[in-house]
């Protein structure tokens, strides 16, 4: 299991919160949101990336935490 941070260039909203209930969502700055959560493997990471793409969301940064 690995912990990830995904920085999105969007203000934290109810829509984002509802779309990613398994992640902790943190507002950072005036128009950015950080998703923080654990993923079991690469398959789950690819699933998260696909969900972001399906929602038409841009990714500003993706980091695997150590």
HTML snippet that shows the backbone in 3Dmol.js (N, CA, C, O; Angstrom):
<script src="https://3Dmol.org/build/3Dmol-min.js"></script>
<div id="view" style="width:600px;height:400px;position:relative"></div>
<script>
const pdb = `
ATOM      1  N   UNK A   1       0.848  -1.170   0.000  1.00  0.00           N
ATOM      2  CA  UNK A   1       0.000   0.000   0.000  1.00  0.00           C
ATOM      3  C   UNK A   1       0.889   1.227   0.000  1.00  0.00           C
ATOM      4  O   UNK A   1       1.898   1.276   0.703  1.00  0.00           O
ATOM      5  N   UNK A   2       0.509   2.217  -0.793  1.00  0.00           N
ATOM      6  CA  UNK A   2       1.264   3.466  -0.881  1.00  0.00           C
ATOM      7  C   UNK A   2       0.321   4.644  -0.674  1.00  0.00           C
ATOM      8  O   UNK A   2      -0.863   4.589  -1.004  1.00  0.00           O
ATOM      9  N   UNK A   3       0.881   5.701  -0.121  1.00  0.00           N
ATOM     10  CA  UNK A   3       0.120   6.928   0.110  1.00  0.00           C
ATOM     11  C   UNK A   3       0.451   7.904  -1.016  1.00  0.00           C
ATOM     12  O   UNK A   3       1.608   8.051  -1.410  1.00  0.00           O
ATOM     13  N   UNK A   4      -0.585   8.565  -1.524  1.00  0.00           N
ATOM     14  CA  UNK A   4      -0.426   9.494  -2.635  1.00  0.00           C
ATOM     15  C   UNK A   4      -1.033  10.845  -2.307  1.00  0.00           C
ATOM     16  O   UNK A   4      -1.983  10.949  -1.531  1.00  0.00           O
ATOM     17  N   UNK A   5      -0.464  11.879  -2.914  1.00  0.00           N
ATOM     18  CA  UNK A   5      -1.026  13.221  -2.924  1.00  0.00           C
ATOM     19  C   UNK A   5      -1.288  13.601  -4.374  1.00  0.00           C
ATOM     20  O   UNK A   5      -0.422  13.448  -5.236  1.00  0.00           O
ATOM     21  N   UNK A   6      -2.475  14.093  -4.628  1.00  0.00           N
ATOM     22  CA  UNK A   6      -2.815  14.577  -5.969  1.00  0.00           C
ATOM     23  C   UNK A   6      -3.253  16.026  -5.818  1.00  0.00           C
ATOM     24  O   UNK A   6      -4.240  16.319  -5.143  1.00  0.00           O
ATOM     25  N   UNK A   7      -2.521  16.922  -6.445  1.00  0.00           N
ATOM     26  CA  UNK A   7      -2.844  18.353  -6.391  1.00  0.00           C
ATOM     27  C   UNK A   7      -3.687  18.700  -7.622  1.00  0.00           C
ATOM     28  O   UNK A   7      -3.282  18.464  -8.760  1.00  0.00           O
ATOM     29  N   UNK A   8      -4.864  19.263  -7.362  1.00  0.00           N
ATOM     30  CA  UNK A   8      -5.775  19.643  -8.429  1.00  0.00           C
ATOM     31  C   UNK A   8      -5.910  21.161  -8.458  1.00  0.00           C
ATOM     32  O   UNK A   8      -6.004  21.790  -7.404  1.00  0.00           O
ATOM     33  N   UNK A   9      -5.923  21.757  -9.646  1.00  0.00           N
ATOM     34  CA  UNK A   9      -6.032  23.211  -9.742  1.00  0.00           C
ATOM     35  C   UNK A   9      -7.485  23.686  -9.669  1.00  0.00           C
ATOM     36  O   UNK A   9      -7.964  24.403 -10.548  1.00  0.00           O
ATOM     37  N   UNK A  10      -8.171  23.273  -8.605  1.00  0.00           N
ATOM     38  CA  UNK A  10      -9.584  23.619  -8.424  1.00  0.00           C
ATOM     39  C   UNK A  10      -9.841  23.919  -6.956  1.00  0.00           C
ATOM     40  O   UNK A  10      -9.184  23.373  -6.070  1.00  0.00           O
ATOM     41  N   UNK A  11     -10.802  24.789  -6.715  1.00  0.00           N
ATOM     42  CA  UNK A  11     -11.255  25.068  -5.362  1.00  0.00           C
ATOM     43  C   UNK A  11     -11.989  23.855  -4.818  1.00  0.00           C
ATOM     44  O   UNK A  11     -12.726  23.194  -5.549  1.00  0.00           O
ATOM     45  N   UNK A  12     -11.794  23.560  -3.542  1.00  0.00           N
ATOM     46  CA  UNK A  12     -12.507  22.464  -2.893  1.00  0.00           C
ATOM     47  C   UNK A  12     -14.007  22.727  -2.979  1.00  0.00           C
ATOM     48  O   UNK A  12     -14.476  23.820  -2.663  1.00  0.00           O
ATOM     49  N   UNK A  13     -14.751  21.711  -3.411  1.00  0.00           N
ATOM     50  CA  UNK A  13     -16.195  21.864  -3.579  1.00  0.00           C
ATOM     51  C   UNK A  13     -16.906  20.599  -3.123  1.00  0.00           C
ATOM     52  O   UNK A  13     -16.275  19.571  -2.876  1.00  0.00           O
ATOM     53  N   UNK A  14     -18.213  20.688  -3.017  1.00  0.00           N
ATOM     54  CA  UNK A  14     -19.012  19.511  -2.677  1.00  0.00           C
ATOM     55  C   UNK A  14     -18.901  18.448  -3.757  1.00  0.00           C
ATOM     56  O   UNK A  14     -18.920  17.254  -3.459  1.00  0.00           O
ATOM     57  N   UNK A  15     -18.786  18.869  -5.001  1.00  0.00           N
ATOM     58  CA  UNK A  15     -18.656  17.933  -6.118  1.00  0.00           C
ATOM     59  C   UNK A  15     -17.377  17.110  -5.989  1.00  0.00           C
ATOM     60  O   UNK A  15     -17.406  15.889  -6.139  1.00  0.00           O
ATOM     61  N   UNK A  16     -16.257  17.775  -5.713  1.00  0.00           N
ATOM     62  CA  UNK A  16     -14.995  17.054  -5.529  1.00  0.00           C
ATOM     63  C   UNK A  16     -15.070  16.125  -4.321  1.00  0.00           C
ATOM     64  O   UNK A  16     -14.617  14.982  -4.378  1.00  0.00           O
ATOM     65  N   UNK A  17     -15.636  16.614  -3.245  1.00  0.00           N
ATOM     66  CA  UNK A  17     -15.757  15.802  -2.033  1.00  0.00           C
ATOM     67  C   UNK A  17     -16.582  14.548  -2.299  1.00  0.00           C
ATOM     68  O   UNK A  17     -16.224  13.461  -1.845  1.00  0.00           O
ATOM     69  N   UNK A  18     -17.671  14.692  -3.024  1.00  0.00           N
ATOM     70  CA  UNK A  18     -18.532  13.547  -3.334  1.00  0.00           C
ATOM     71  C   UNK A  18     -17.862  12.577  -4.304  1.00  0.00           C
ATOM     72  O   UNK A  18     -18.104  11.372  -4.231  1.00  0.00           O
ATOM     73  N   UNK A  19     -17.025  13.082  -5.209  1.00  0.00           N
ATOM     74  CA  UNK A  19     -16.394  12.236  -6.220  1.00  0.00           C
ATOM     75  C   UNK A  19     -15.248  11.399  -5.650  1.00  0.00           C
ATOM     76  O   UNK A  19     -14.882  10.378  -6.233  1.00  0.00           O
ATOM     77  N   UNK A  20     -14.682  11.817  -4.522  1.00  0.00           N
ATOM     78  CA  UNK A  20     -13.520  11.129  -3.958  1.00  0.00           C
ATOM     79  C   UNK A  20     -13.699  10.898  -2.456  1.00  0.00           C
ATOM     80  O   UNK A  20     -12.920  11.412  -1.653  1.00  0.00           O
ATOM     81  N   UNK A  21     -14.727  10.124  -2.072  1.00  0.00           N
ATOM     82  CA  UNK A  21     -15.007   9.937  -0.645  1.00  0.00           C
ATOM     83  C   UNK A  21     -13.914   9.178   0.110  1.00  0.00           C
ATOM     84  O   UNK A  21     -13.819   9.291   1.333  1.00  0.00           O
ATOM     85  N   UNK A  22     -13.098   8.415  -0.597  1.00  0.00           N
ATOM     86  CA  UNK A  22     -12.056   7.628   0.057  1.00  0.00           C
ATOM     87  C   UNK A  22     -10.786   8.427   0.312  1.00  0.00           C
ATOM     88  O   UNK A  22      -9.841   7.916   0.913  1.00  0.00           O
ATOM     89  N   UNK A  23     -10.758   9.681  -0.143  1.00  0.00           N
ATOM     90  CA  UNK A  23      -9.588  10.532   0.031  1.00  0.00           C
ATOM     91  C   UNK A  23      -9.883  11.653   1.014  1.00  0.00           C
ATOM     92  O   UNK A  23     -11.022  12.095   1.162  1.00  0.00           O
ATOM     93  N   UNK A  24      -8.833  12.096   1.677  1.00  0.00           N
ATOM     94  CA  UNK A  24      -8.917  13.315   2.462  1.00  0.00           C
ATOM     95  C   UNK A  24      -8.689  14.464   1.481  1.00  0.00           C
ATOM     96  O   UNK A  24      -7.711  14.452   0.734  1.00  0.00           O
ATOM     97  N   UNK A  25      -9.571  15.443   1.475  1.00  0.00           N
ATOM     98  CA  UNK A  25      -9.444  16.584   0.583  1.00  0.00           C
ATOM     99  C   UNK A  25      -9.106  17.813   1.403  1.00  0.00           C
ATOM    100  O   UNK A  25      -9.800  18.151   2.362  1.00  0.00           O
ATOM    101  N   UNK A  26      -8.035  18.473   1.011  1.00  0.00           N
ATOM    102  CA  UNK A  26      -7.552  19.635   1.743  1.00  0.00           C
ATOM    103  C   UNK A  26      -7.462  20.836   0.814  1.00  0.00           C
ATOM    104  O   UNK A  26      -6.823  20.751  -0.235  1.00  0.00           O
ATOM    105  N   UNK A  27      -8.088  21.955   1.176  1.00  0.00           N
ATOM    106  CA  UNK A  27      -7.922  23.161   0.365  1.00  0.00           C
ATOM    107  C   UNK A  27      -6.520  23.715   0.586  1.00  0.00           C
ATOM    108  O   UNK A  27      -6.065  23.835   1.724  1.00  0.00           O
ATOM    109  N   UNK A  28      -5.843  24.051  -0.499  1.00  0.00           N
ATOM    110  CA  UNK A  28      -4.522  24.682  -0.400  1.00  0.00           C
ATOM    111  C   UNK A  28      -4.512  25.863  -1.354  1.00  0.00           C
ATOM    112  O   UNK A  28      -4.775  25.713  -2.547  1.00  0.00           O
ATOM    113  N   UNK A  29      -4.216  27.000  -0.836  1.00  0.00           N
ATOM    114  CA  UNK A  29      -4.237  28.196  -1.666  1.00  0.00           C
ATOM    115  C   UNK A  29      -5.659  28.556  -2.050  1.00  0.00           C
ATOM    116  O   UNK A  29      -6.612  27.889  -1.647  1.00  0.00           O
ATOM    117  N   UNK A  30      -5.794  29.610  -2.828  1.00  0.00           N
ATOM    118  CA  UNK A  30      -7.133  30.081  -3.183  1.00  0.00           C
ATOM    119  C   UNK A  30      -7.864  29.204  -4.192  1.00  0.00           C
ATOM    120  O   UNK A  30      -9.093  29.240  -4.255  1.00  0.00           O
ATOM    121  N   UNK A  31      -7.147  28.429  -4.970  1.00  0.00           N
ATOM    122  CA  UNK A  31      -7.828  27.662  -6.027  1.00  0.00           C
ATOM    123  C   UNK A  31      -7.162  26.320  -6.278  1.00  0.00           C
ATOM    124  O   UNK A  31      -7.005  25.907  -7.427  1.00  0.00           O
ATOM    125  N   UNK A  32      -6.770  25.640  -5.210  1.00  0.00           N
ATOM    126  CA  UNK A  32      -6.178  24.312  -5.357  1.00  0.00           C
ATOM    127  C   UNK A  32      -6.703  23.402  -4.254  1.00  0.00           C
ATOM    128  O   UNK A  32      -7.005  23.842  -3.145  1.00  0.00           O
ATOM    129  N   UNK A  33      -6.800  22.132  -4.592  1.00  0.00           N
ATOM    130  CA  UNK A  33      -7.228  21.125  -3.638  1.00  0.00           C
ATOM    131  C   UNK A  33      -6.244  19.969  -3.678  1.00  0.00           C
ATOM    132  O   UNK A  33      -5.787  19.563  -4.747  1.00  0.00           O
ATOM    133  N   UNK A  34      -5.925  19.447  -2.511  1.00  0.00           N
ATOM    134  CA  UNK A  34      -5.021  18.317  -2.395  1.00  0.00           C
ATOM    135  C   UNK A  34      -5.822  17.090  -1.970  1.00  0.00           C
ATOM    136  O   UNK A  34      -6.501  17.106  -0.943  1.00  0.00           O
ATOM    137  N   UNK A  35      -5.735  16.024  -2.772  1.00  0.00           N
ATOM    138  CA  UNK A  35      -6.325  14.738  -2.411  1.00  0.00           C
ATOM    139  C   UNK A  35      -5.214  13.909  -1.795  1.00  0.00           C
ATOM    140  O   UNK A  35      -4.137  13.788  -2.378  1.00  0.00           O
ATOM    141  N   UNK A  36      -5.459  13.337  -0.621  1.00  0.00           N
ATOM    142  CA  UNK A  36      -4.465  12.514   0.058  1.00  0.00           C
ATOM    143  C   UNK A  36      -5.126  11.198   0.430  1.00  0.00           C
ATOM    144  O   UNK A  36      -6.190  11.178   1.049  1.00  0.00           O
ATOM    145  N   UNK A  37      -4.486  10.098   0.047  1.00  0.00           N
ATOM    146  CA  UNK A  37      -5.059   8.810   0.389  1.00  0.00           C
ATOM    147  C   UNK A  37      -4.151   7.656   0.041  1.00  0.00           C
ATOM    148  O   UNK A  37      -3.116   7.821  -0.605  1.00  0.00           O
ATOM    149  N   UNK A  38      -4.567   6.474   0.489  1.00  0.00           N
ATOM    150  CA  UNK A  38      -3.804   5.245   0.271  1.00  0.00           C
ATOM    151  C   UNK A  38      -4.392   4.451  -0.885  1.00  0.00           C
ATOM    152  O   UNK A  38      -5.609   4.338  -1.027  1.00  0.00           O
ATOM    153  N   UNK A  39      -3.511   3.909  -1.702  1.00  0.00           N
ATOM    154  CA  UNK A  39      -3.901   3.024  -2.795  1.00  0.00           C
ATOM    155  C   UNK A  39      -3.118   1.727  -2.640  1.00  0.00           C
ATOM    156  O   UNK A  39      -1.928   1.741  -2.326  1.00  0.00           O
ATOM    157  N   UNK A  40      -3.791   0.620  -2.862  1.00  0.00           N
ATOM    158  CA  UNK A  40      -3.165  -0.695  -2.654  1.00  0.00           C
ATOM    159  C   UNK A  40      -2.108  -1.036  -3.686  1.00  0.00           C
ATOM    160  O   UNK A  40      -1.105  -1.677  -3.371  1.00  0.00           O
ATOM    161  N   UNK A  41      -2.338  -0.600  -4.939  1.00  0.00           N
ATOM    162  CA  UNK A  41      -1.429  -1.024  -5.997  1.00  0.00           C
ATOM    163  C   UNK A  41      -1.577  -0.110  -7.216  1.00  0.00           C
ATOM    164  O   UNK A  41      -2.338   0.858  -7.196  1.00  0.00           O
ATOM    165  N   UNK A  42      -0.843  -0.433  -8.264  1.00  0.00           N
ATOM    166  CA  UNK A  42      -0.861   0.360  -9.494  1.00  0.00           C
ATOM    167  C   UNK A  42      -2.230   0.331 -10.168  1.00  0.00           C
ATOM    168  O   UNK A  42      -2.619   1.301 -10.820  1.00  0.00           O
ATOM    169  N   UNK A  43      -2.954  -0.755 -10.020  1.00  0.00           N
ATOM    170  CA  UNK A  43      -4.284  -0.852 -10.612  1.00  0.00           C
ATOM    171  C   UNK A  43      -5.205   0.206 -10.006  1.00  0.00           C
ATOM    172  O   UNK A  43      -5.972   0.843 -10.729  1.00  0.00           O
ATOM    173  N   UNK A  44      -5.139   0.399  -8.697  1.00  0.00           N
ATOM    174  CA  UNK A  44      -5.957   1.432  -8.073  1.00  0.00           C
ATOM    175  C   UNK A  44      -5.505   2.827  -8.493  1.00  0.00           C
ATOM    176  O   UNK A  44      -6.335   3.720  -8.666  1.00  0.00           O
ATOM    177  N   UNK A  45      -4.203   3.022  -8.658  1.00  0.00           N
ATOM    178  CA  UNK A  45      -3.700   4.304  -9.134  1.00  0.00           C
ATOM    179  C   UNK A  45      -4.233   4.605 -10.525  1.00  0.00           C
ATOM    180  O   UNK A  45      -4.678   5.721 -10.795  1.00  0.00           O
ATOM    181  N   UNK A  46      -4.192   3.621 -11.403  1.00  0.00           N
ATOM    182  CA  UNK A  46      -4.722   3.814 -12.759  1.00  0.00           C
ATOM    183  C   UNK A  46      -6.223   4.085 -12.723  1.00  0.00           C
ATOM    184  O   UNK A  46      -6.735   4.871 -13.520  1.00  0.00           O
ATOM    185  N   UNK A  47      -6.926   3.436 -11.800  1.00  0.00           N
ATOM    186  CA  UNK A  47      -8.357   3.695 -11.643  1.00  0.00           C
ATOM    187  C   UNK A  47      -8.629   5.125 -11.208  1.00  0.00           C
ATOM    188  O   UNK A  47      -9.558   5.761 -11.705  1.00  0.00           O
ATOM    189  N   UNK A  48      -7.818   5.635 -10.279  1.00  0.00           N
ATOM    190  CA  UNK A  48      -7.960   7.026  -9.847  1.00  0.00           C
ATOM    191  C   UNK A  48      -7.699   7.980 -11.008  1.00  0.00           C
ATOM    192  O   UNK A  48      -8.455   8.928 -11.219  1.00  0.00           O
ATOM    193  N   UNK A  49      -6.633   7.728 -11.757  1.00  0.00           N
ATOM    194  CA  UNK A  49      -6.315   8.585 -12.906  1.00  0.00           C
ATOM    195  C   UNK A  49      -7.433   8.546 -13.941  1.00  0.00           C
ATOM    196  O   UNK A  49      -7.761   9.575 -14.532  1.00  0.00           O
ATOM    197  N   UNK A  50      -8.019   7.382 -14.167  1.00  0.00           N
ATOM    198  CA  UNK A  50      -9.128   7.264 -15.113  1.00  0.00           C
ATOM    199  C   UNK A  50     -10.344   8.039 -14.610  1.00  0.00           C
ATOM    200  O   UNK A  50     -11.030   8.693 -15.397  1.00  0.00           O
ATOM    201  N   UNK A  51     -10.615   7.971 -13.311  1.00  0.00           N
ATOM    202  CA  UNK A  51     -11.758   8.705 -12.748  1.00  0.00           C
ATOM    203  C   UNK A  51     -11.549  10.212 -12.899  1.00  0.00           C
ATOM    204  O   UNK A  51     -12.482  10.935 -13.251  1.00  0.00           O
ATOM    205  N   UNK A  52     -10.332  10.687 -12.636  1.00  0.00           N
ATOM    206  CA  UNK A  52     -10.028  12.104 -12.832  1.00  0.00           C
ATOM    207  C   UNK A  52     -10.240  12.508 -14.290  1.00  0.00           C
ATOM    208  O   UNK A  52     -10.812  13.562 -14.571  1.00  0.00           O
ATOM    209  N   UNK A  53      -9.777  11.666 -15.216  1.00  0.00           N
ATOM    210  CA  UNK A  53      -9.943  11.946 -16.646  1.00  0.00           C
ATOM    211  C   UNK A  53     -11.412  11.937 -17.044  1.00  0.00           C
ATOM    212  O   UNK A  53     -11.853  12.795 -17.809  1.00  0.00           O
ATOM    213  N   UNK A  54     -12.169  10.981 -16.534  1.00  0.00           N
ATOM    214  CA  UNK A  54     -13.599  10.895 -16.848  1.00  0.00           C
ATOM    215  C   UNK A  54     -14.352  12.134 -16.386  1.00  0.00           C
ATOM    216  O   UNK A  54     -15.328  12.546 -17.012  1.00  0.00           O
ATOM    217  N   UNK A  55     -13.892  12.725 -15.285  1.00  0.00           N
ATOM    218  CA  UNK A  55     -14.529  13.937 -14.765  1.00  0.00           C
ATOM    219  C   UNK A  55     -14.001  15.203 -15.441  1.00  0.00           C
ATOM    220  O   UNK A  55     -14.471  16.306 -15.163  1.00  0.00           O
ATOM    221  N   UNK A  56     -13.012  15.031 -16.337  1.00  0.00           N
ATOM    222  CA  UNK A  56     -12.449  16.173 -17.055  1.00  0.00           C
ATOM    223  C   UNK A  56     -11.575  17.053 -16.181  1.00  0.00           C
ATOM    224  O   UNK A  56     -11.421  18.243 -16.456  1.00  0.00           O
ATOM    225  N   UNK A  57     -10.996  16.476 -15.119  1.00  0.00           N
ATOM    226  CA  UNK A  57     -10.175  17.242 -14.189  1.00  0.00           C
ATOM    227  C   UNK A  57      -8.708  17.196 -14.583  1.00  0.00           C
ATOM    228  O   UNK A  57      -8.193  16.153 -14.986  1.00  0.00           O
ATOM    229  N   UNK A  58      -8.051  18.323 -14.463  1.00  0.00           N
ATOM    230  CA  UNK A  58      -6.614  18.411 -14.700  1.00  0.00           C
ATOM    231  C   UNK A  58      -5.874  18.049 -13.424  1.00  0.00           C
ATOM    232  O   UNK A  58      -6.395  18.232 -12.324  1.00  0.00           O
ATOM    233  N   UNK A  59      -4.663  17.538 -13.570  1.00  0.00           N
ATOM    234  CA  UNK A  59      -3.806  17.219 -12.441  1.00  0.00           C
ATOM    235  C   UNK A  59      -2.626  18.186 -12.471  1.00  0.00           C
ATOM    236  O   UNK A  59      -1.909  18.267 -13.469  1.00  0.00           O
ATOM    237  N   UNK A  60      -2.427  18.915 -11.380  1.00  0.00           N
ATOM    238  CA  UNK A  60      -1.290  19.818 -11.300  1.00  0.00           C
ATOM    239  C   UNK A  60      -0.045  19.081 -10.844  1.00  0.00           C
ATOM    240  O   UNK A  60       1.063  19.409 -11.268  1.00  0.00           O
ATOM    241  N   UNK A  61      -0.222  18.073  -9.973  1.00  0.00           N
ATOM    242  CA  UNK A  61       0.916  17.322  -9.455  1.00  0.00           C
ATOM    243  C   UNK A  61       0.418  16.012  -8.843  1.00  0.00           C
ATOM    244  O   UNK A  61      -0.663  15.958  -8.257  1.00  0.00           O
ATOM    245  N   UNK A  62       1.215  14.972  -8.989  1.00  0.00           N
ATOM    246  CA  UNK A  62       0.934  13.673  -8.383  1.00  0.00           C
ATOM    247  C   UNK A  62       2.215  13.209  -7.716  1.00  0.00           C
ATOM    248  O   UNK A  62       3.266  13.144  -8.353  1.00  0.00           O
ATOM    249  N   UNK A  63       2.125  12.882  -6.413  1.00  0.00           N
ATOM    250  CA  UNK A  63       3.311  12.440  -5.678  1.00  0.00           C
ATOM    251  C   UNK A  63       2.998  11.193  -4.876  1.00  0.00           C
ATOM    252  O   UNK A  63       1.942  11.086  -4.253  1.00  0.00           O
ATOM    253  N   UNK A  64       3.923  10.259  -4.900  1.00  0.00           N
ATOM    254  CA  UNK A  64       3.846   9.111  -4.011  1.00  0.00           C
ATOM    255  C   UNK A  64       4.652   9.473  -2.775  1.00  0.00           C
ATOM    256  O   UNK A  64       5.821   9.845  -2.880  1.00  0.00           O
ATOM    257  N   UNK A  65       4.037   9.367  -1.612  1.00  0.00           N
ATOM    258  CA  UNK A  65       4.721   9.715  -0.365  1.00  0.00           C
ATOM    259  C   UNK A  65       5.469   8.520   0.168  1.00  0.00           C
ATOM    260  O   UNK A  65       5.037   7.380  -0.006  1.00  0.00           O
ATOM    261  N   UNK A  66       6.559   8.763   0.797  1.00  0.00           N
ATOM    262  CA  UNK A  66       7.386   7.698   1.377  1.00  0.00           C
ATOM    263  C   UNK A  66       7.143   7.625   2.861  1.00  0.00           C
ATOM    264  O   UNK A  66       7.741   6.794   3.544  1.00  0.00           O
TER     265      UNK A  66
END
`;
const viewer = $3Dmol.createViewer("view");
viewer.addModel(pdb, "pdb");
viewer.setStyle({}, {cartoon: {color: "spectrum"}});
viewer.zoomTo();
viewer.render();
</script>
